[in-house]
Amino acid sequence: MAKILEATNRLFKNIFVCKNCQSKMRAEPQKILRGKVRCRKCGKKAFRPIKRK
């Protein structure tokens, strides 16, 4: 895992993964929770946070 704060933020902050097609998107967590964000590839609204190694 990246130990530099800037690198950690770039890799993990506000990045979510679609549960259907596993494409990554950057969005605010509040928008994800409210269901305002759709996946670019499949159009679903189900996202999970990106896994940290």
C-alpha positions in Angstrom: 0.0 0.0 0.0 1.2 3.5 -0.7 2.7 5.2 2.3 2.6 8.7 0.9 -0.6 10.5 1.8 -1.1 12.1 -1.7 -0.6 8.8 -3.4 -3.1 7.1 -1.1 -5.7 9.8 -1.7 -5.2 9.5 -5.5 -5.6 5.7 -5.5 -8.4 5.2 -3.0 -10.3 8.4 -2.2 -13.8 8.7 -3.7 -13.3 5.7 -6.0 -16.0 3.1 -6.2 -16.4 -0.1 -8.2 -19.6 -1.2 -9.9 -20.9 -4.5 -8.4 -22.2 -5.6 -11.8 -19.3 -4.9 -14.3 -16.4 -4.0 -12.0 -15.7 -0.7 -13.6 -14.2 2.0 -11.5 -15.7 5.5 -11.0 -14.7 8.5 -9.0 -17.6 10.1 -7.2 -18.5 11.6 -3.8 -19.7 9.1 -1.2 -22.9 11.0 -0.4 -24.0 10.8 -4.1 -23.3 7.0 -4.1 -25.4 6.5 -0.9 -28.3 8.5 -2.3 -28.2 6.6 -5.6 -27.5 9.6 -7.8 -24.6 8.0 -9.7 -25.0 5.5 -12.5 -22.3 3.3 -14.0 -21.0 4.4 -17.3 -20.8 0.9 -18.8 -23.9 -0.9 -17.5 -26.1 1.8 -16.1 -26.6 0.2 -12.6 -26.5 2.1 -9.4 -24.9 -0.5 -7.2 -21.4 0.4 -6.1 -18.9 -0.7 -3.5 -15.7 1.0 -2.2 -12.5 0.0 -3.9 -10.5 -2.6 -1.9 -7.3 -1.5 -0.3 -4.4 -3.9 -0.5 
